[in-house]
Amino acid sequence: MAEICDVAIVGGGAAGLSAAILLGRSRRHVVLFDTGTPRNQASRAVHGLLGHEGLAPSELLATARIELERYETVTLRSDLVTAITRSGSGFSVTCEGGSTFRARKVLLTTGLIDDVPKLEGIEQLYGRSVHHCPYCDGFEHRDQPLAVYGSGDKGAGLALMMKQWSPDVVLFTDAQATVSAEMAERLKQKSIEICSERIASLEGTEDGVLKSIRLKNGRAIERSAMFFSTGSRQRSNLSESLGCARDDDGGVITDPVTEESSVPGVYVAGDASRDVLLVAVAIGEGAKAAVAINRALLRGAGLG
């Protein structure tokens, strides 16, 4: 017989752990499923999180898991959830190994996968001097010569944004989609060079510091850091299989107050909803979802 819980949380990053702690404090029976693949696992440090500046992402999550241990009603499992279906007034959760669970509510905190550029040499630099989030890592590279990797007007938009952190910005389109005439003029006005040549490789130190970008024509352009704009995608298809509505960027649409999706009883928090993609925001969304779920369960029991 399937185990019954109040809430099944899929994803053990910042949003999922935040929700699990609050639900545990509310004495809710929670099963948290986490396969240990957070979006920021390549990052060296968390920035912009009150009271935790510079903390390693792995340390932040490990500390949260330790905090969870005091709540006996919360169970952490490493199973991969492969399917969630409606079952009566709740949901049936199926794992890769065949185990099943029944949950009254579901919270998806499954996050995103970044489409990291396929450039030679990027592996040893990603998370140290190659980044996807300027709010997370721009300050650490302030006033340095910066590269922006991206095509079309989206890449141009990021290049303009990076002028907030450095006066020296070059946009590398890698011979992909061209920038519109209007955006090209804006880049020119802000003294942002457009390099449309193909990139051969990224050159840097063994400890992950970018030094230059080598082009196919042999030219090397010295840069100290790169920020890319190549998109991201949902890590899990569970929200899609459940029928949750998505926006044009593929983010799950949620109620801004409760984090509930278009499917009653299914909540989504963190990067999967594509709101503001920051650890601090993910923690807040997880907390909001936890409170909303607890209130819904109270109403269902005639207590709210």
Buried (B, 14 or more C-beta within 10 A) or exposed (E): EEBEBBBBBBBBBBBBBBBBBBBBBBEBBBBBBBBEBBBBEBBBBBBBBEEBEEBBBBEBBEEBBEEBEEBEBBBBBEBBBBBBEBEEEBBBBBBEEEEEBBBBBBBBBBBBBBEBBEBEBBEBBBBBBBBBBBEBBBEBBEEBBBBBBBBBBBBBBBBBBBBEBBEBBBBBBBBBEBBEEEBBEBBEEEEBEBBEBEBBBBBBEEEBEBBBBBBEEEEEBEBBBBBBBBBBEBBBEBBEEBEBEBEEEBBBBBBEEBBBBBBEBBBBBBBBBBBEBBBBBBBBBBBBBBBBBBBBBEEEEEEE
